[in-house]
Amino acid sequence: MRTAHLTPCPKTAAGGCNFGDVFQSDRQFLPIHRDTLARTRELQANAAAAGRSRAADGNARLATAVEHLIAHITDQERDELSPVSGDYPGGRDKTERGATAG
């Protein structure tokens, strides 16, 4: 499993310290990460509306880290599902020969 490179969290970000450089996750946790992102964005909006800019900024940083984590997992999953040209029945050569024979 590859690790996602994410920004280090400050020591005071107790809820966000799971997103350091060595944090690993995979697609089975996507629902949790998406829920975390939604709740973090809600906390960010509430903090901003209440004029608590430090809390809003901290939640914005955490939300960005979660977004990057989600993107990393979905990109990795897409890479694993993408067929390589040799994966097609008959291989690439057969396809090219069939296209040029007509």
N, C-alpha and C positions, 0 to 999 in steps of 0.2 A: 504494500500500500504506500503510495506517495504522500508526502505531507504538503499541505498548502502553506505558502509563505504569507503570513499575515503580520500586521503591525503588532509590536509588543504592547501589552496592556500595562497601565500604571498600577502600582501596588495597591491603590485604593479602589480599583475597579473589581471588587470581589466577584460580581456576577459575570465579568467579562474576561477573566483570566484563563478561560478555556481556549482562547484563540491566539496563543503564542505561536512561535515558529515551529514547535514540535507537535502541535495539536494534530491529531489524525481523526478522520471521520470517513464515513461512506454513505451510500444512498439509503441505507436502512434508517438513518437518522434524519433524512430530509424533512419529514413532517415536524420533527422537534425543532430543527433549525428554522423552518419557515414560521412556526409558532413563536419562537424566540424573536425573530425579526419583526413580526407583527406587534408583539407586546413591547418590544424595545422602541419601535416607531411611535407607539401610543404614549409611552413614557416620555419620549422626546418631545412630542407635541404638547403634552400636558405641562411639562417643565417649561417649555418656551412660552406657553400661554400664561403661566404663573410668574414669568419674569426670572426664572431660575436658569440663567444662561450656562452656568458651569454644568449643571445636571443635564441640560439639553445637549450641550456639546459632548459630554461623556457618552450619552446615549446615541448620539449621531455617530461617534467613532465606533461604538460597539455594533451598531446597525451596519455600518460599512464593512466591518470585519466579518459579520455574519453573511452579508451579501456576497463577499468574496469567497467565503467558504462554500456557500451554496453554488456559486458559479464554478468553483473548482471541482466540486463533486459532479455536477451535471456535465461539465466539459469532459471530465475523465470518463464518465459513463458513456457519453456520446463517442469518444475516441475508442472505447472498448467495443462498442456496437457497430462502428463503421467497418464495412467489409473492405478487405484488401483486394486488389485486382486479381490475385491468384485464388481468392475464395470463390469466385464465380465458377459454376459448372463449366467444364471445358477449358477453363483458363483464359487468359487474355489473348493468346495467339489465335485460338479458334474464333473468337469474336472478331478480331481484326481481319483474319482471312475471309470470314463470311461477309464482312462489309466490303472488302475489296473485290470479291469474286463476282459480285452482281453487276 
